[in-house]
Amino acid sequence: MSLISMIPLELRKHRIEQAVLGQFGSQLTDDELQELSTGRLIQRLKLATNRPDGLNECTREMFSLAMLVRLGRITEGAISVCY
């Protein structure tokens, strides 16, 4: 592709990144943290683990994978191959 034709793609990518990175502002509430660590995306990707004490757990690696999916850097299929 020519450089001019890449401009809309780069702008779209930048908008998506800003939306993901800025979706919670500078602070997280407990509910927002719960959604990030064990929400629908994490459940769909089957990344969260249930601990014996009944609490859900999401490691840094799991969280990072979910953010990469939200940013469109990797696909959900790529994660399902790994986990």
Secondary structure as the mmCIF struct_conf table of DSSP 4:
data_model
#
loop_
_struct_conf.conf_type_id
_struct_conf.id
_struct_conf.beg_label_comp_id
_struct_conf.beg_label_asym_id
_struct_conf.beg_label_seq_id
_struct_conf.end_label_comp_id
_struct_conf.end_label_asym_id
_struct_conf.end_label_seq_id
HELX_RH_AL_P HELX_RH_AL_P1 LEU A 3 GLY A 22
TURN_TY1_P TURN_TY1_P1 GLN A 23 SER A 26
HELX_RH_AL_P HELX_RH_AL_P2 ASP A 30 THR A 38
BEND BEND1 GLY A 39 GLY A 39
HELX_RH_AL_P HELX_RH_AL_P3 ARG A 40 ARG A 44
TURN_TY1_P TURN_TY1_P2 LEU A 45 LYS A 46
STRN STRN1 THR A 49 ASN A 50
TURN_TY1_P TURN_TY1_P3 PRO A 52 ASP A 53
BEND BEND2 GLY A 54 GLY A 54
STRN STRN2 ASN A 56 GLU A 57
HELX_RH_AL_P HELX_RH_AL_P4 ARG A 60 LEU A 71
TURN_TY1_P TURN_TY1_P4 GLY A 72 GLY A 72
BEND BEND3 ARG A 73 ILE A 74
HELX_RH_AL_P HELX_RH_AL_P5 GLU A 76 CYS A 82
#
